[in-house]
Amino acid sequence: MDAAGVFGIHAPLLEIVYRSAVIYVAVVVGMRLTGNRQLGQMTPFDLVLILLIANAVQNAMVGSDVTILGGVVAAGTLLVMNRIVSWVVERVPRLRGALEGHTVLLLNDGRLLEDQIRRAGLSDDLVLQAIREHGFDTAADVRMAVLEIDGTISIVPINAQTVRTRHRVRAIRPGGN
């Protein structure tokens, strides 16, 4: 294959942009609907899934175009889509919850919340491991364990001092919207 064939383009650029944008949205929505964990809680199976999805959607993004330019256009589109979604999520709180998820209470006053743990796609053993990693022997030593939206598990000790603050949230107005 000559340089023109490698660097040239075999499909219309806008078609590659459109295909890549549609695949980006479809994969993001699919990952959210299946409830997959965040990066901090990924298992080897989650990583394999992501790699296989990437391979499966490659042809859907670039079609018959196997040129360097076609790949660069597809990658650039994915980067731009990611930036647009991040920008929108920062400005539209309802979308933030839908796309990034919410915190999940996993343990309350030393008791594992089985339903919440299962709904988050975790196991009791994983929560107990997080408790030990934070330096506590048992769940009884913990007031609260919370799965954060970034995939980490925060632990609040049973003897932690409660600090009450007054913080006005401007996004919430009394009486609704």
N, C-alpha and C positions, 0 to 999 in steps of 0.2 A: 504494500500500500504506500502510495507516495505522500509527501507532506501535505498536499492539498486535500487528500482524502482523510488524513488523520486530524488535521486542524479545521477542515471545512465543516459545513453543516449539511445534514441530509434531511432534516425536517425543519419546518418553519419555526423560528425562534419563539414566536408567541404561542405556538402549540406546545412546545416544551414547557414554557412558563405556566400555561394553563393546566397542563397535565400534572406538573409538579405541585402546583398550588392545591389542586383537588386531592391529590394523594396525601399531602401534608394534613389537610383538614380531616380527611377520612381516618388517617392513622391516629391523630390526636383524639378524635371523638371515639374511635374504637378502643384505645387504651383507657380512656376515662370510663367508658361503658362497662368494660370488663373489670374495672376496679383494680387494675394493677398498681402495685406499690410504687412509691417514689424511689429515686435512685439510692437513697440511704438504706432501703429495705429490700433491694433487689436480690433475688436468689440466682444461682447459675441458670436455672430454667428461664427466668425472666430475661436474662442477657441473651440466651440462645433464641428466645422468641423475637427479641428486637432485631437481632442479626438476620434471622430468617425473613422477617417482615421486610427489612431493607432490601434483601435479595429479591424477594417476591415482587416488590413494587418498582424495581428499577426499570424494567421494560415498559411498565405503564407510564412512567414519567417521561422517558426519552424516546419511546417508540422504537423505530428501526435505527435511530441515530446512535452510533457508537463512537462518535468523534469526541475529541478532547473538548472542543467548544460546546458541544451538546451537554456533556457532563458538567462543565463549568456553569452553564446556564441553569441546569437543573439544581446544582448545589447552591448557586446564588439565589435562586428562587426560594429554596427551602430556608436559607438564612434570612432573607427578607420577610418571608411569611412568619418565621419565628419571632423576629423583631416586632412585626405588626401585632401579633397576638400578645406579646409581652406588653406592648404599649397600650393596647386596648384593655388588657386585664388590670393594668395599673389604674386605669381611669373609670372602669365600670365594675363596681364591687360585686354585683350579682354574677357577672361572668367569672370573676376571680374564684368564687366558691365552686362554680360549676367546672371550671378547668383545672384549678389547683387542688381542690378538695378542702376539707375542713379538719380541724383537730378532732381527735377521738379519745375520749376518756377510756382507758384500758383497765385501770385499777382504782378503786376508791376505798379509802380507810382500810387498807390491807386485804381487800377482797378483789379477786380477779373478776372482771365483768365479761363473762364468757361470750355473750351475744355480740358485744362490741368488738371483742378480739377477733371473733370469726368474721364479722362484717368487714373488718379492716384487712382480712386476708392473712392474719397472723396466727401464731399458736401460743399456747400458755408458756411453752418452753422458751420461746423467743422473748416474751415479756419478762419472765423470770431471769433470763440471761442478762437483759438490760438492767434489771434491778441489781444483780451481782456486779455488773460492770461499773455501776455507780457506787459500789462499796457497801451495799446492804446485804445482810445474810438472807433475809426472808421477806416475803410480801408484807408481813405484819409490821415491818419497819418503815413502810411507805404509806404516806397519806394518799398520794395520787401518782399515777403514771399516765402520761398523755402522749399519744402518737401525734407528732407535729406534722404540719403540711409538707415539710421538707423530708419526711421519712424517718426522722430521729425520734427517739423516745425520751421524753423529759421525765425526771423523777423528782418528786417533792417529798422529803422525809416527814415522818409522822410528827417529829418534834420541831418542825420548821415554824418559825414565828410568822404569824399572819400580819401583813402590813395592809392597812386600809388606806386607800387614797381616794381623793375626789378627782375624777377625770371626766370632763365633759366630752362626749362624743358628738361631733357636729354633724356626722352623716345621718344620725337618727334624730328625728324630730318628734316631740311629744304629739300624740294623736295621729300617728301614721306618716304618710308621705307629705 
